[in-house]
Amino acid sequence: MSANELAASRSPVFATTRWSVVLAARHAETRASKQAMETLCQAYWYPLYAYVRRDGHSPHDAQDLTQEFFARLLEKDWLQAAGPEHGRFRTFLLVAMKRFLINEWHKNASLKRGGHITHVPLDAEDAERRFASEPELAPDAVFERRWAMTLLDQTLATLEGEFAAEGKAEHFQAMKHCLTLDRDRISYAELAAQLGSNEGAARVAVHRLRKRFRALFRENITATLAEGENVETEMQHVVAVLGGS
């Protein structure tokens, strides 16, 4: 994946979606559960929207469907059936959406766009602009790719946050392109000038950046797995999905 593709794939807002967040969203109507539900909506609205669009629905219908799906997810306590002991969360969401499309939407076709839920950040123009650049994949594959992009983005956001906390936000901006380049294509002399260091220090900084990114990426993937699943196998799958575009 090129640096341009990486930048184009990123959503304006993504939040970490871990099993702890899913479990928190299942609880009774509390401030914490509302925040957890909002986190899930922010992370998954576009992957699900892209699935619905690729499934053959118009932009307006896809907006309605995605909004109403999240409303049902909350109102009908569908999350009670989700948990690491039951399988991957993304699988749960996709199966739930498929059932919703078949069994539920026709009952609510007269609903106005926006449904009953107000905190799903669905920007119609942004969604369609992003969907226009999606590769010609089957609906399930589009959802899988966008889910993988979510993991990628949340990893980058966490890494950027760590640099910012250390007062090194500019260093991250200078080095982040190194995550998508082969080592022999990195201009360490140019990078050293940007960092105010020498080439040796720049090489060490890039090595540490890549190592930390891999560790965070692994953590994020691990946090989405069902009980007993192999993280190495899943990492290979995610990398393959990201590289398959």
C-alpha positions in Angstrom: 0.0 0.0 0.0 1.5 3.4 -1.0 1.6 6.4 1.3 -1.0 8.1 -0.8 -3.4 5.2 -0.6 -2.8 5.0 3.2 -3.7 8.7 3.6 -6.7 8.4 1.3 -8.0 5.4 3.2 -8.2 7.1 6.6 -11.4 8.3 8.1 -11.5 11.6 9.9 -12.5 9.9 13.1 -11.7 6.4 14.2 -11.7 5.1 17.7 -10.2 1.9 19.2 -12.8 -0.9 19.1 -11.8 -3.5 21.6 -13.9 -6.2 23.3 -13.9 -4.1 26.5 -15.7 -1.4 24.5 -18.2 -3.9 23.1 -18.9 -5.3 26.6 -19.3 -1.9 28.1 -21.8 -1.0 25.4 -23.9 -4.0 26.3 -24.6 -2.7 29.8 -27.6 -0.8 31.0 -28.2 2.8 30.0 -25.3 4.5 31.6 -22.9 7.3 30.5 -20.1 4.7 30.0 -22.3 2.5 27.8 -23.4 5.4 25.7 -19.8 6.5 25.2 -18.9 2.9 24.3 -21.8 2.7 21.8 -20.7 5.9 20.2 -17.1 4.5 19.9 -18.5 1.5 18.0 -20.6 3.6 15.7 -17.7 5.9 14.9 -15.5 2.9 14.1 -17.9 0.8 12.1 -20.4 3.1 10.3 -18.4 3.4 7.1 -17.4 -0.3 6.8 -21.0 -1.2 7.1 -22.2 1.7 4.8 -19.7 0.4 2.2 -21.1 -3.1 2.5 -24.7 -1.9 2.1 -23.7 0.2 -1.0 -21.8 -2.7 -2.6 -24.8 -4.9 -1.9 -26.7 -2.8 -4.4 -28.5 -0.1 -2.4 -28.7 3.5 -3.4 -26.7 6.2 -1.5 -29.9 7.4 0.3 -31.1 3.9 1.1 -27.6 3.0 2.4 -27.6 6.0 4.6 -31.0 5.1 6.0 -30.1 1.4 6.4 -26.8 2.2 8.2 -28.4 4.7 10.6 -31.3 2.4 11.4 -29.0 -0.6 11.9 -27.2 1.2 14.7 -30.5 2.3 16.2 -31.6 -1.3 16.3 -28.3 -2.5 17.6 -28.9 -0.2 20.6 -32.7 -0.5 21.0 -33.0 -4.2 20.6 -29.9 -5.1 22.7 -28.4 -7.1 19.9 -24.9 -6.6 21.5 -26.0 -9.1 24.2 -25.1 -11.8 21.7 -21.6 -10.4 21.1 -18.5 -11.5 23.1 -15.1 -13.0 22.6 -16.5 -16.4 23.5 -18.9 -16.2 20.5 -16.5 -15.2 17.8 -15.0 -12.1 16.2 -16.9 -8.8 16.6 -16.6 -7.9 12.9 -18.2 -11.2 12.0 -21.0 -10.6 14.5 -21.6 -7.1 13.0 -21.7 -8.3 9.4 -24.0 -11.2 10.2 -26.3 -8.9 12.1 -26.3 -6.4 9.2 -27.2 -9.2 6.7 -30.1 -10.3 8.9 -31.2 -6.8 9.3 -31.3 -6.2 5.5 -33.3 -9.3 5.0 -35.7 -9.2 7.9 -36.0 -5.7 9.2 -35.6 -2.9 6.7 -38.8 -3.5 4.7 -40.8 -2.9 7.9 -39.3 0.6 8.3 -38.9 1.9 4.7 -40.9 5.0 5.5 -38.4 6.2 8.2 -36.7 9.4 7.4 -32.9 9.4 6.9 -31.2 9.5 10.3 -33.3 6.9 12.0 -33.6 7.1 15.8 -29.9 7.5 16.6 -28.1 10.8 16.4 -24.5 10.1 17.2 -23.5 8.1 14.1 -21.2 10.4 12.2 -22.5 9.6 8.8 -21.5 12.4 6.3 -23.3 11.6 3.1 -20.9 13.4 0.8 -17.8 12.0 2.6 -19.3 8.5 2.5 -19.9 8.6 -1.2 -16.6 10.2 -2.0 -14.9 7.4 -0.2 -17.1 4.7 -1.7 -16.3 6.0 -5.2 -12.7 5.0 -4.6 -13.4 1.5 -3.3 -12.0 -1.3 -5.5 -14.5 -3.6 -7.3 -14.8 -6.2 -4.6 -17.8 -8.3 -3.3 -19.8 -6.8 -0.4 -18.2 -9.0 2.2 -14.7 -8.2 0.9 -15.4 -4.4 0.9 -16.5 -4.7 4.6 -13.4 -6.8 5.4 -11.1 -4.3 3.8 -12.6 -1.3 5.5 -12.5 -3.1 8.9 -8.8 -3.7 8.3 -8.4 -0.1 7.4 -10.0 0.8 10.8 -7.4 -1.3 12.6 -4.7 0.4 10.6 -6.0 3.9 11.3 -6.5 3.3 15.0 -2.9 2.0 15.3 -1.6 5.1 13.5 -3.7 7.4 15.7 -2.4 5.7 18.9 1.2 5.9 17.7 0.7 9.6 16.8 -0.8 10.2 20.2 2.3 8.6 21.9 4.6 10.9 20.0 2.5 14.0 20.9 2.5 13.0 24.6 6.3 13.1 24.5 6.3 16.5 22.7 7.5 14.9 19.5 4.4 15.4 17.2 6.6 16.9 14.5 8.9 13.9 14.6 6.0 11.6 13.9 4.9 13.8 11.0 8.4 13.7 9.6 8.8 9.9 9.9 5.3 8.4 9.3 5.9 8.0 5.6 8.7 5.5 6.5 6.0 3.0 7.6 5.0 2.5 4.0 8.5 2.5 2.4 11.1 -0.2 2.0 14.1 0.6 4.0 16.3 1.1 1.0 14.0 3.8 -0.3 14.2 5.9 2.9 16.3 9.0 2.6 17.9 9.0 6.0 20.0 12.1 5.2 16.9 14.1 4.4 15.1 12.7 7.4 18.0 13.5 9.7 17.9 17.1 8.5 14.1 17.3 9.4 14.7 15.7 12.8 17.8 17.8 13.6 19.9 14.7 14.1 22.5 12.6 12.2 21.8 9.7 9.8 22.6 7.1 12.4 20.1 8.6 14.9 17.5 8.8 12.1 17.9 5.1 11.3 17.4 4.2 15.0 14.4 6.5 15.2 12.8 4.8 12.1 13.6 1.3 13.5 11.9 2.2 16.8 8.9 3.7 14.9 8.4 0.6 12.9 8.8 -1.7 15.9 6.3 0.3 18.0 3.9 0.3 15.1 4.1 -3.5 14.7 3.5 -3.9 18.5 0.5 -1.6 18.5 -0.9 -3.3 15.4 -0.6 -6.7 17.0 -2.3 -5.4 20.2 -5.2 -4.0 18.2 -5.7 -7.2 16.2 -5.4 -9.3 19.4 -8.1 -7.2 21.0 -10.6 -8.1 18.3 -10.1 -11.9 18.3 -12.4 -14.5 19.6 -11.2 -16.8 22.4 -8.6 -19.3 21.2 -7.8 -17.6 17.9 -4.2 -17.3 16.7 -3.0 -13.8 16.5 -0.2 -14.6 13.9 -2.7 -16.1 11.6 -5.0 -13.1 11.9 -2.2 -10.7 11.4 -1.3 -12.4 8.1 -4.9 -12.2 7.1 -5.2 -8.5 7.9 -1.9 -7.7 6.0 -3.2 -9.8 3.0 -6.5 -7.8 3.0 -4.7 -4.5 3.2 -2.4 -5.5 0.4 -5.1 -7.0 -1.8 -6.4 -3.7 -3.1 
